[in-house]
Amino acid sequence: MPSAGWPVLLAAGAACAIGTGAALQQQAAHGVAGAGSGGLRLIAVLLRRPVWLLGVLVMVTGYGLQAAALDVGRLAVVEPILATSLVVALLIAALRRRSWPRGADWVAMVLAAGGVAVFLVVAAPTGGRSQPQAVWWAPLLIGLAAVAAGVLWRSRRWSAARAAMGLAAVAGTTIGCSDALVKTTIGAASVSHLAVLATFPPYLLVVVGAAGFLVQQHAYRIGELRAALPASSVLEPVTGTVLGLTLFGERIAARDLGSGLVLAIAAAATIAGVWLLGRAPLLERGAPDGAPADRETALRDG
């Protein structure tokens, strides 16, 4: 296989693992409510659930594949492929329920996967650097923290579905930033090896990544997969791609109006497909057996 194909192959594997891990984590986290499940205490509760631990293990495997893809590929190549993780989550839900996706769901899957394929072929991302200018990280992360704080504060007044969507949007944007930090850290480590530990990106990566993970778990806790996953599935690759084109200086081959229009349509098709997948009835589920979901309590404790 040509070396250019490795980023795509690794990113596809990452999308499969991340989608599977998300489905398993949401299955375990949904409906956790009551005293002792707010904030970091949620993780303590989930650590006693084998399905959640399996989901985390699969997800970590996915992030390992994603890191490998980012090491050899560009953000503008890897990130759009991650949007297809929701396709995998839908198929996992279909297997779990022993039910076949609707025709509309298959159309949504074609839109999502086809949009990504067309985007990558037409965009043909090139260039870029492994180390963006450090001065841009501070305003970027301060802005992200301000928006996240606003959403988290307002979400206590929203319905469970809307709050889950808002938290997932914060998580997706945060994880998209952590993807960029992964690439920065790997790029620095490949040059300076252990000296990278004397720089800020590895530690910033731990903080930002952990924050995104925690917020995503709370989104899973208070909402259905169809409310919690689409926003993060869209915003993670959108954020990562935008950062690739800005902070990392990557370029796409939209040199004329025609190619620019095709790219816009492909991106819109991917986002529409992912969002329609999030509306699939297969991604609905009731509260886990023996643990009825008290949504108001879940929101209050979060």
N, C-alpha and C positions, 0 to 999 in steps of 0.2 A: 504494500500500500504506500502511495506517496506520502511523504512527511506532512504535506498540507492537509491530509485527511485525518491525522491523529487528533487535532483539536476538536473536529466535528464528532469523531467516534467517542472520544472521552467525554465530551459534553452530553452526547446522547445517553451514554451510560449513566452519567450524573443525573440527568433528568429522570431516568427510569427509577434510580435509587431514591432520589429526593421525593418523587411523587408517591412511591410505595411507602417510604418512611412517614410522609405527611398523613397518608390515609390511616396508618396504624396509630400514629400519635393522637390524631383527632378521635379515633375510636376509643382510645383509653382516656383522653382528657375531657371529652364532652360530658357535661353533667356533673363534674366535680364541683360541689358547692358546699356552703356552710362554713362555719368557723374553722379556721385552720387551713383554708385553701387559698388565701389571698397572698399576693406578692410572691416572694421566694418560697413561701410555705407550700405553694402549689407543687413545686418540684419535689419536695419531700414526700408529698402524697403520691405523686406519679411514680416515684422510684420504687414503690411497692407494687406496681402494676407491670407484669411481664410483657404485655402487649406494647406498652409504651416504651419499655427498655429495648424491645426488638425494633420498634420504629426508630428510636434514636440511633441504634447500631446501624441500621440500613441507611439512615440519613447521613450519618458520619461517613459511611462508605461513599455515598454520593458526593459529599463535599470533598472527600479525598480525590475522587475522579475529577471533580470540578477544578480543584487546585492544580492537578496535573494538566488539565486542559488549558488553564490560564497560564501555566508555565511555558507552554509551547505555542499558544495561540493568543489572539487578540480578544479583548473584551467585546468588541463589536461582532465577533464570530461566536464566542462561547455563550454570551448572555441571552441572545434571542432563542437559542436551542433550549435553554432552561424553562422557557415559557411552556414547553410541551409537557412539563411534569404533571400538569393537571389532566392531560390525556391518560397518563398512567394511573393517576389516582382514580379516575372514573372507571377504568378497566378493573382495578383492584376492587372497587365497590361493586361492580357487576359480578365479579367472581364470588365475593363474599355473600351477596344476596342471591346468587344463582339466577340472575335476571339478565336479559339482553338489552343493550342500550337502544333507545328509540332512534328512528331515522334522523330526527333533528340533532341528536347527539353525535351521530356519525358525520353529519354535515359540519357540525362544529369542530369535530376532530380534524376533518379535512382542511377547514379554514385555518385552524391553528397550525397544523404541521405544514400545510402547503404554503401558508404565508411566510413561515420561517424559511422554508426551502427557497422560495422565490427571492426573499430578502437577501439571503446569503449569496445566491448566484449573481444577482444583479449588483448588490452593494460591493462584493469582492473587496472587503476591507484590507487596507494596506497601511504600512508605516506604523508610527506610534513609538513610544518610549516606555521603558519599564519603570522609570522613576519620574513621577510628575513633580512639579515644583511644590516643595513642602508648605510654602506660604498659603496655598489654596485650601489646605486641610482644615485650618481653624475656622474660617467663615463658613465652609461647607457643613462642618459638624455642629457648629453653634446654631446655624439655621435649622438643621435637622432636629437638634435637641429641642429648640423652641417650638417647632411644629408638632413634634411628638408629645411634648408636655401639654400643649393645647388640646390635642386629640384625646389624650388619656384623661384629662380633666373633664372635657365635655362628654366623653363616652359614658360617664356615670348617669347621665340624664337621657341617654338614648335607649331605644329598644335593644333587645339582645342581638338581633340580626344586624342592626345598623352599627352597634358597638363592635361586634365581631369583625365587620367589614372595615371599620375605622382602625381597629387595632392591627388587622392584617395588612392594611395599607402602610401603617407605620413600620410594621415588621418587614414588609417587602422592600421598602425604601432603605431601611437600616441594613438589611442583608445585602442589598445591592451595593451600598457603600463598603460593607465588609469584603465583598468580592473584589472591589478595587484595591482594598488594603491587602488582600491575599496576594494579588499580582505584584503590588509594590514590595511586600515582604519577600516574596520568592525572588524577585528581580534583584533586591539588595543582597539576599543571602547567596545568590549565585556568583556575586562579585566579591563580597567581603566575608562570606561564610559566617563564623561565629561572631564576627564584629557587628553583625546586624543586631545583636542583642543590646548593643549600646545605642541604638537608634529608637525612635518612637513608634514606627509602624507596627512592630509585632505586638506591643502592649496596647496600642490603640485598637488593633484588630481583635484582641481578646475582649476588650470592653464593649466595642461596638457589636461584635458577633454575639456575645452573651446577652446583650440587651435585646437584639433582634430575636434571638431564640426564646427568651422569656416572654416577650410581648406576643409572639406567635402562639405559645402554649396557652396564654390567656384568651387569645382569639378562638382557639380550638375549644377551650373550656366553655365559653358562653354561647357559642354559635354552631350551627350545622357546618359541615365541610363546604357546602355550597355558598355559605356566607363568609367563611374564614379563609378559604384558599384562593379564590380567583383574584382578589386584590393583590395579595402577595405574589401570586404567579405572574401577574402583569407588571407590577411595579419593581420587582427585583431586576428583571432583565432590562426594563426601560431605564432604570437608574444606572445600572452597570454600563449599558450601551452609551448613554449620555456622558457618563464620566470617561468612558473610553475615547469618545470623540472630542472631549474638551480637555480634561486633565492630562490624558495620555497622548493626545495629538494624533489619534488614529484617523484615517481618512476612508471615505466610501466613494465609490465610483459614480456619483450622481452629477455628471458633468453637463448634462443637458436637461431640458424640461421633461423629455420623455422618460428618461431613466429615473428622474426625481419623482415623477408621477407614479411609476411602477413601484418604487420603494415605498411611497406613501400608502398606496393601495395594499401592498404586502403587509406593511406594519399594521394597518387598520384591520386587515383580515385576521391577522394573528391575535390582536387584542379582542376583536369581536368573537373569534372562535373560542378563546379562553374564557371570555365572560359568559358566552352561551353555555359552555361546558359547566360553568359554575351554577347554572340554573337547572341542570339535569336532575330529575327526581331521584336518580340513583344516589346522589350525594346527600339526600335527606336521610336522617336517621333519628329515631327517638332516643330517649335517655337510656343509658345502659341498664341492664337488668339489675334490680336491687338498688339502683341509685338514681331515683327520679330527679330530673334536672329542675331545680328551682332557679329560674333565670334571674329573678330580681335579686335573690341572695347572692348568686354568682357575680352579678355586676357590683353589688355592694361590697362584697369581700375583695374583689379584684382591685 
